[in-house]
Amino acid sequence: MLTVNLKHFSPEDYFFPDRENSLVLVVDSDLDSLTLTTEIIKVYGCCVLTAINSQNALQLAIAHKPALILLELMLPETDGISLTQQLRQHTLCPIIAVTSLPKYLFQAKALAAGCNDFMEKPIVVENLEAKIYHFIYNPCSFFLPSE
């Protein structure tokens, strides 16, 4: 199991302002990636739900209405592109594809399916922080993909 050392993070530097819904759904079938992403998000003061497959992710998104979804595109059974299309039938919350798939091949597909943004793994923590802040704490801006 991956051990995450977040001692270099100072909560007063990284916690975002309070917001009524700061729930983030992280969907990834790789447990190490899921754990790492979850721990990073918690540092920013967000609550986290996790799912390792598309069916569970869809159920959680409908039941809990997260403020943001971070979605790996490579999932067992139903892939992340199909899951995004299903999610868009139930929610308008921002979806960021966070994937090990190459951007030049999959970004356009992810955005066309309904994702608001695309990030390649490995995650750069500062970039993830900026995207969380952008989509959760600047809600009027999430309808268009960021650059």
Sequence and secondary structure as in RCSB ss.txt:
>XXXX:A:sequence
MLTVNLKHFSPEDYFFPDRENSLVLVVDSDLDSLTLTTEIIKVYGCCVLTAINSQNALQLAIAHKPALILLELML
PETDGISLTQQLRQHTLCPIIAVTSLPKYLFQAKALAAGCNDFMEKPIVVENLEAKIYHFIYNPCSFFLPSE
>XXXX:A:secstr
      TT  HHHH     S  EEEEE S HHHHHHHHHHHHHTT EEEEESSHHHHHHHHHHH  SEEEE S  
SSS HHHHHHHHHTT  S EEEEESS HHHHHHHHHHHT SEEEESS  HHHHHHHHHHHHH GGGTTS   
